[in-house]
Amino acid sequence: MKVSGVALLVSQSGGKAVLEVAGRPMFELNPAAAFIWENLAVGLSTQEIIGQLVGRFNIPEERAASDVTKFIQLLTQHLLLIDDVQSHPGDQAEIVDQF
């Protein structure tokens, strides 16, 4: 998966963050959601993020898996996360993504 180039995570006080899209605030993220976004941005897999979330926030794996899955679905619905497995070099989506 690949995060959209138009989205930027902006940290705020209290561990929260705002996900800005094209310079405008779109989502306020709690620390766990910000952590998920940061790990998606560096290319970690869903399973790796779940494992990291369990260790960092001391939550059950089932809860972490549910949180990660729901957040990924939300990001995908808003076109902020792209499944790069579906893109192949030369695809129109790949060309548009480069601009």
N, C-alpha and C positions, 0 to 999 in steps of 0.2 A: 504494500500500500504506500501511497505517496500523498503527502499533504499538499494542499493548494498553495501556490506561490503568492496568492493575494491575501492570505491569512497570516496574521502576526499575533503572537502571544505577548501581552503586555502585563508584567507583574504589578501587583498592587500591594498595599499593606495588608497585614493579617493573613498572608499566605494565599490570598485570592488572586485571580488574574482575569484579564479581559481578552477575549479572542476578537481581534479587529479584522474586518474584511474590507479591503480596499480603503483602509484608513478610518472606518467607522466601527464603533463597538457593536458586536453582534451577540456575543454570549458572555456572561459572567461565569467564570469557572471556579469551582472550589479547588482546594489543593490536590485532590485525587484526580479530577478531570484535567487540571493543568499538567500533572505528572504524566497522565496518559498521552496528552497532546505532545509533550516534549519527547516522549519515547517513540511515538509514531513519526515525529519529525526526523529522528535520527535513524529510522528504518527498522526498528525492532519489530518482530513478529507479534501477533496477538498473544501467543502462548508465553513469549518472553515478557511481555508487558504484564500479563496476569501474574506471573511469578514475581516480578519486581514489585507489583502493587501489594501482593500478599506480604512480602518481607518488609516493605517500607511502612505500610499502614496497619500491619498486624491484623488483617481481616481474613475470614475464611476464603478458600480458593473459589468456592461457588459464588460468593458475593463479588469477588474480584472479576470473575468471568462474566457475570451478569452486567456489572458496571461497564466493563470494557466493551462488551458486545453492544449494549444500548448506546454508548457514546459513539462508537464507530458507525452505527446505523444512523444516528442523528447527523453526524458529519457527512456521511455519504448522501443523505437526503438533501443536504444543503450544498452539495457539490464541493465540499471542502476536503474530501478524502477520495482518492481515486485508486481503484484496484489496478495496480500496474501490471498484473498478470494478463489483463485483458488488452493492454496496449502493446503493440508491436512496432518496431522502428518503421517509420514511413506511414503509420496510421494517421488519419486526420487529427485524432485526439492528441497524439504525440506532437504534431506540428503546432496545434493551437496552444498546447501547454508550454511551448518554448517561448511564446511571445509574452 
